[in-house]
């Protein structure tokens, strides 16, 4: 089974500074652990990279872009209406 995650899960799952370890991080870690233990897969939508690219802090953005590369991207995602982005 494949689980699609967005930035709201990815960022707490992959903190890049100590302050990034938020209360959401525990839930994100539990999700990732359960998906892994059940031999399922986490996927990210290709537009997550655009979301990360909007980060004004260059070092943090570069780290997150690097981390993002380890996640498989959802192939052929459905189009998103322009007003919902």
Secondary structure as GFF3:
##gff-version 3
##sequence-region A 1 85
A	DSSP	beta_strand	2	5	.	.	.	ID=ss1
A	DSSP	alpha_helix	7	13	.	.	.	ID=ss2
A	DSSP	three_ten_helix	18	20	.	.	.	ID=ss3
A	DSSP	alpha_helix	23	37	.	.	.	ID=ss4
A	DSSP	beta_strand	41	44	.	.	.	ID=ss5
A	DSSP	alpha_helix	48	53	.	.	.	ID=ss6
A	DSSP	alpha_helix	58	68	.	.	.	ID=ss7
A	DSSP	beta_strand	72	73	.	.	.	ID=ss8
A	DSSP	three_ten_helix	82	84	.	.	.	ID=ss9
###
